[in-house]
């Protein structure tokens, strides 16, 4: 799964979440911990690349189509592992951090 991520400057938690103010990246890091550690045995996710998007070689730099903060490339053993992760209560609870932290995102299934 290829994840293109654009973080909010400040995470957008609802008041009911009871979360202290933090950056969008920090909020997303909480979410990422959940899918790699908290439900890692279920997802068996393997992070292949976790890093910045640095320079546009083809496309118009500075547009939403090319302006991303991070690319996360994750391998799951099967579609069933990914779906099992998404159905897990711990994972679903962590989604609050994903939604709070991301301004926008694109997820692309690459194989399987």
Phi and psi in degrees as GROMACS dihedral restraints (atoms count N, CA, C in turn):
[ dihedral_restraints ]
;  ai    aj    ak    al  type     phi  dphi    fc
    3     4     5     6     1   -97.6    20    10
    4     5     6     7     1   126.2    20    10
    6     7     8     9     1  -115.2    20    10
    7     8     9    10     1   119.3    20    10
    9    10    11    12     1  -100.4    20    10
   10    11    12    13     1   127.7    20    10
   12    13    14    15     1  -127.7    20    10
   13    14    15    16     1   131.9    20    10
   15    16    17    18     1  -121.4    20    10
   16    17    18    19     1   117.7    20    10
   18    19    20    21     1   -85.7    20    10
   19    20    21    22     1   148.5    20    10
   21    22    23    24     1   -71.9    20    10
   22    23    24    25     1   151.9    20    10
   24    25    26    27     1   -62.8    20    10
   25    26    27    28     1   -45.7    20    10
   27    28    29    30     1  -124.9    20    10
   28    29    30    31     1   132.5    20    10
   30    31    32    33     1   -58.0    20    10
   31    32    33    34     1   145.0    20    10
   33    34    35    36     1  -110.5    20    10
   34    35    36    37     1    73.6    20    10
   36    37    38    39     1   -82.8    20    10
   37    38    39    40     1   145.3    20    10
   39    40    41    42     1   -72.9    20    10
   40    41    42    43     1   154.3    20    10
   42    43    44    45     1   -58.4    20    10
   43    44    45    46     1   -31.2    20    10
   45    46    47    48     1   -66.4    20    10
   46    47    48    49     1   -23.3    20    10
   48    49    50    51     1   -68.3    20    10
   49    50    51    52     1   -25.7    20    10
   51    52    53    54     1    65.3    20    10
   52    53    54    55     1    29.6    20    10
   54    55    56    57     1   -98.7    20    10
   55    56    57    58     1   138.9    20    10
   57    58    59    60     1   -67.2    20    10
   58    59    60    61     1   152.0    20    10
   60    61    62    63     1   -60.6    20    10
   61    62    63    64     1   139.5    20    10
   63    64    65    66     1  -157.0    20    10
   64    65    66    67     1   174.7    20    10
   66    67    68    69     1   -73.8    20    10
   67    68    69    70     1   160.4    20    10
   69    70    71    72     1   -61.0    20    10
   70    71    72    73     1   -37.6    20    10
   72    73    74    75     1   -63.3    20    10
   73    74    75    76     1   -42.8    20    10
   75    76    77    78     1   -63.0    20    10
   76    77    78    79     1   -39.9    20    10
   78    79    80    81     1   -63.6    20    10
   79    80    81    82     1   -44.1    20    10
   81    82    83    84     1   -64.8    20    10
   82    83    84    85     1   -36.3    20    10
   84    85    86    87     1   -58.7    20    10
   85    86    87    88     1   -37.0    20    10
   87    88    89    90     1   -62.2    20    10
   88    89    90    91     1   -43.8    20    10
   90    91    92    93     1   -63.2    20    10
   91    92    93    94     1   -47.3    20    10
   93    94    95    96     1   -59.7    20    10
   94    95    96    97     1   -37.0    20    10
   96    97    98    99     1   -59.1    20    10
   97    98    99   100     1   -40.5    20    10
   99   100   101   102     1   -63.0    20    10
  100   101   102   103     1   -45.5    20    10
  102   103   104   105     1   -80.0    20    10
  103   104   105   106     1   -17.8    20    10
  105   106   107   108     1   -99.1    20    10
  106   107   108   109     1   -29.7    20    10
  108   109   110   111     1  -111.5    20    10
  109   110   111   112     1   -58.9    20    10
  111   112   113   114     1   -60.8    20    10
  112   113   114   115     1   -40.5    20    10
  114   115   116   117     1  -117.8    20    10
  115   116   117   118     1    24.1    20    10
  117   118   119   120     1   -58.7    20    10
  118   119   120   121     1   -35.7    20    10
  120   121   122   123     1   -67.5    20    10
  121   122   123   124     1   -29.6    20    10
  123   124   125   126     1   -79.8    20    10
  124   125   126   127     1   -50.0    20    10
  126   127   128   129     1   -77.1    20    10
  127   128   129   130     1   -31.6    20    10
  129   130   131   132     1    50.8    20    10
  130   131   132   133     1    34.6    20    10
  132   133   134   135     1   -66.3    20    10
  133   134   135   136     1   136.8    20    10
  135   136   137   138     1  -119.9    20    10
  136   137   138   139     1   116.0    20    10
  138   139   140   141     1   -79.4    20    10
  139   140   141   142     1   116.7    20    10
  141   142   143   144     1   -91.1    20    10
  142   143   144   145     1   -33.4    20    10
  144   145   146   147     1  -148.9    20    10
  145   146   147   148     1   135.4    20    10
  147   148   149   150     1  -143.9    20    10
  148   149   150   151     1    94.3    20    10
  150   151   152   153     1  -163.8    20    10
  151   152   153   154     1  -178.1    20    10
  153   154   155   156     1   -75.1    20    10
  154   155   156   157     1   157.7    20    10
  156   157   158   159     1   -97.2    20    10
  157   158   159   160     1   111.9    20    10
  159   160   161   162     1   -96.5    20    10
  160   161   162   163     1   -48.4    20    10
  162   163   164   165     1  -146.1    20    10
  163   164   165   166     1   140.0    20    10
  165   166   167   168     1   -89.9    20    10
  166   167   168   169     1   124.0    20    10
  168   169   170   171     1   -97.8    20    10
  169   170   171   172     1   -37.6    20    10
  171   172   173   174     1  -129.0    20    10
  172   173   174   175     1   127.0    20    10
  174   175   176   177     1   120.0    20    10
  175   176   177   178     1   172.6    20    10
  177   178   179   180     1   -95.0    20    10
  178   179   180   181     1   109.0    20    10
  180   181   182   183     1   -59.8    20    10
  181   182   183   184     1   145.4    20    10
  183   184   185   186     1    86.1    20    10
  184   185   186   187     1     0.6    20    10
  186   187   188   189     1   -97.0    20    10
  187   188   189   190     1   162.4    20    10
  189   190   191   192     1   -57.3    20    10
  190   191   192   193     1   -31.6    20    10
  192   193   194   195     1   -66.4    20    10
  193   194   195   196     1   -24.3    20    10
  195   196   197   198     1  -123.0    20    10
  196   197   198   199     1    -5.3    20    10
  198   199   200   201     1   -96.9    20    10
  199   200   201   202     1    93.2    20    10
  201   202   203   204     1  -125.3    20    10
  202   203   204   205     1   148.3    20    10
  204   205   206   207     1   -86.6    20    10
  205   206   207   208     1   -34.3    20    10
  207   208   209   210     1  -149.5    20    10
  208   209   210   211     1   146.0    20    10
  210   211   212   213     1  -117.4    20    10
  211   212   213   214     1   129.8    20    10
  213   214   215   216     1  -123.5    20    10
  214   215   216   217     1   118.4    20    10
  216   217   218   219     1  -110.6    20    10
  217   218   219   220     1   117.5    20    10
  219   220   221   222     1  -124.5    20    10
  220   221   222   223     1   134.4    20    10
  222   223   224   225     1  -105.8    20    10
  223   224   225   226     1   129.3    20    10
  225   226   227   228     1  -110.8    20    10
  226   227   228   229     1   143.0    20    10
  228   229   230   231     1   -58.9    20    10
  229   230   231   232     1   -30.7    20    10
  231   232   233   234     1  -160.9    20    10
  232   233   234   235     1   166.6    20    10
  234   235   236   237     1   -61.4    20    10
  235   236   237   238     1   -34.6    20    10
  237   238   239   240     1   -62.5    20    10
  238   239   240   241     1   -37.7    20    10
  240   241   242   243     1   -63.6    20    10
  241   242   243   244     1   -42.8    20    10
  243   244   245   246     1   -63.2    20    10
  244   245   246   247     1   -45.7    20    10
  246   247   248   249     1   -66.9    20    10
  247   248   249   250     1   -36.4    20    10
  249   250   251   252     1   -63.9    20    10
  250   251   252   253     1   -39.6    20    10
  252   253   254   255     1   -61.7    20    10
  253   254   255   256     1   -46.6    20    10
  255   256   257   258     1   -64.3    20    10
  256   257   258   259     1   -25.6    20    10
  258   259   260   261     1   -86.4    20    10
  259   260   261   262     1   -12.1    20    10
  261   262   263   264     1   -72.5    20    10
  262   263   264   265     1   134.7    20    10
  264   265   266   267     1   -62.0    20    10
  265   266   267   268     1   -38.9    20    10
  267   268   269   270     1   -63.3    20    10
  268   269   270   271     1   -41.7    20    10
  270   271   272   273     1   -64.3    20    10
  271   272   273   274     1   -46.5    20    10
  273   274   275   276     1   -62.7    20    10
  274   275   276   277     1   -36.0    20    10
  276   277   278   279     1   -63.9    20    10
  277   278   279   280     1   -33.7    20    10
  279   280   281   282     1   -75.4    20    10
  280   281   282   283     1   -15.3    20    10
  282   283   284   285     1   -59.9    20    10
  283   284   285   286     1   -24.9    20    10
  285   286   287   288     1   -56.4    20    10
  286   287   288   289     1   -34.7    20    10
  288   289   290   291     1   -72.9    20    10
  289   290   291   292     1   -38.5    20    10
  291   292   293   294     1   -62.6    20    10
  292   293   294   295     1   -50.6    20    10
  294   295   296   297     1   -64.0    20    10
  295   296   297   298     1   -38.5    20    10
  297   298   299   300     1   -68.6    20    10
  298   299   300   301     1   -34.8    20    10
  300   301   302   303     1   -86.9    20    10
  301   302   303   304     1   -24.8    20    10
  303   304   305   306     1   -98.9    20    10
  304   305   306   307     1   131.5    20    10
  306   307   308   309     1   -76.7    20    10
  307   308   309   310     1   -41.8    20    10
  309   310   311   312     1  -162.4    20    10
  310   311   312   313     1   162.5    20    10
  312   313   314   315     1  -157.1    20    10
  313   314   315   316     1   158.3    20    10
  315   316   317   318     1  -134.6    20    10
  316   317   318   319     1   130.1    20    10
  318   319   320   321     1  -115.1    20    10
  319   320   321   322     1   130.1    20    10
  321   322   323   324     1  -125.2    20    10
  322   323   324   325     1   121.2    20    10
  324   325   326   327     1   -76.9    20    10
  325   326   327   328     1   125.0    20    10
  327   328   329   330     1   -96.2    20    10
  328   329   330   331     1   -29.6    20    10
  330   331   332   333     1  -159.7    20    10
  331   332   333   334     1   162.3    20    10
